[in-house]
Amino acid sequence: MRLGSGQKQIIHGTEITDLYHPMKDRNVLWQKIGSDHRDVLTSILFGTLLFVLAAIYIGPSFEPAFLGVYHAKLSNAPFDMDHPNWMRLRILAPLIGYILHLRGPLFFLVPWAFLLLFVIRVQHVGQRASGSWIHATLVASSVAFSCTTFIPFMAPGYVDAVAYFCVLFCFIPGVSHPLAALFMALAVASHESALALLPAAIHYRWMQKRDLRTPLVFLGWLLVSMLPYVCYRAWASASDPSTLQVSYYLTITNIRSQIRGFLPTLWGIFLAFRLYWIIPLAALVLSIRKGDHAQAVLILLIVAGSGSLLLVAYDTTRLMCMAYPAILLGSIQLIKSLPPMLTLRFGALLFALNFLITPAMVASETVFMLRRTDRVVTSSQHRTNPVPDQDPAHRVRTSGQGSTAETIFNLNWQKH
């Protein structure tokens, strides 16, 4: 017979106290799970919850769109050079899709899987840094409820989320140089825009020990890790002339074509994270006041690196999403420097106020809504072809096709 908590029983002259209680068994089981495992389980739970809520909020599409179509086609046969594909150099995600049999119309699940892992990993980083699942969830919400997540939901098949996930490992404390270098190489193999954060990653490595040898070791491992991709890139470029080369982005003609209005550019930058931009700004001010100039330089390098992408491509909001490490590192800095209740209320306030600003993105000087219920496209923007002639990240290389916005962002929302 099982006794209630604290009851006693005499068996063969021996007094036995049965401390059984249903909740006690659960607590003991939870305590037997190590703190690291508890952090992982909590991160998976809340990270997945944020991912699902963000998807519901945006109303995702479920078929590859725009450049996602080219990535989806590439996933059918990544190394088939008989069919030109000008996104061939962004090979990592299509190759993963090919290996996992998530090909063609199912390819969009690959970036979404990495997007889910990305949100979970940010949640875990916040959990380890703050020791509080509430603070960690607020940190993770800064990426889950921003354009880093919204745009991949709206435009399935884009591989930016894979680069986000890989770059993250370069800005996590305790990650070894070889592992960080490997993930940076994988990020570049997914999307070349990850190179914009290389100076910030090098500086972050230097900050770990404050000696010149540290970033040199990281760069050495990065060169080794990049060799397979460099070889592939050389072979693919020679075999498929249609691929977009670095030379295309850096031409004077292309750079001049990125000139855009100041206010639309500023608005596009703001929309990437909306009010969450206050976090790195506050962290920057705090770093300068405390004399922590290395941290201030790190935040500036991240934002400036992402901003440099605007010189070669013009989908302003999507490019500035690469600055998410500034939001993450700024959040951690504020949590460690300010009273817990202050950061908790501050984070909750930013989260709530952001819902007052309609999620949108800016390409060139045109604003596009991201939520399914907000997507309004005029009849002049509709086409029979669901794939635009050119991705929002690049200028059209032909002429006589109408205005820039109509040519590049001729969106055909088949499902409203």
HELIX and SHEET records of a PDB file:
HELIX    1   1 PRO A   22  LYS A   32  1                                  11    
HELIX    2   2 SER A   35  ILE A   58  1                                  24    
HELIX    3   3 LEU A   67  ASN A   76  1                                  10    
HELIX    4   4 LEU A   92  ILE A   99  1                                   8    
HELIX    5   5 GLY A  104  LEU A  106  5                                   3    
HELIX    6   6 LEU A  109  SER A  130  1                                  22    
HELIX    7   7 TRP A  133  ALA A  144  1                                  12    
HELIX    8   8 CYS A  147  MET A  154  1                                   8    
HELIX    9   9 ASP A  160  LEU A  168  1                                   9    
HELIX   10  10 PHE A  169  PHE A  171  5                                   3    
HELIX   11  11 HIS A  177  SER A  190  1                                  14    
HELIX   12  12 GLU A  192  LEU A  197  5                                   6    
HELIX   13  13 LEU A  198  LYS A  209  1                                  12    
HELIX   14  14 ARG A  213  SER A  239  1                                  27    
HELIX   15  15 VAL A  246  TYR A  249  1                                   4    
HELIX   16  16 ILE A  252  SER A  257  1                                   6    
HELIX   17  17 PHE A  262  PHE A  273  1                                  12    
HELIX   18  18 ARG A  274  TRP A  277  5                                   4    
HELIX   19  19 ILE A  278  LYS A  290  1                                  13    
HELIX   20  20 HIS A  293  SER A  308  1                                  16    
HELIX   21  21 LEU A  309  LEU A  311  5                                   3    
HELIX   22  22 THR A  316  MET A  320  1                                   5    
HELIX   23  23 CYS A  321  ALA A  323  5                                   3    
HELIX   24  24 TYR A  324  SER A  337  1                                  14    
HELIX   25  25 PRO A  340  ASN A  354  1                                  15    
HELIX   26  26 ARG A  372  ASP A  374  5                                   3    
HELIX   27  27 SER A  379  GLN A  381  5                                   3    
HELIX   28  28 THR A  404  ILE A  408  1                                   5    
SHEET    1   A 2 GLN A   7  ILE A  11  0                                        
SHEET    2   A 2 THR A  14  ASP A  18 -1                                        
SHEET    1   B 2 ALA A 360  ALA A 363  0                                        
SHEET    2   B 2 THR A 366  MET A 369 -1                                        
END                                                                             
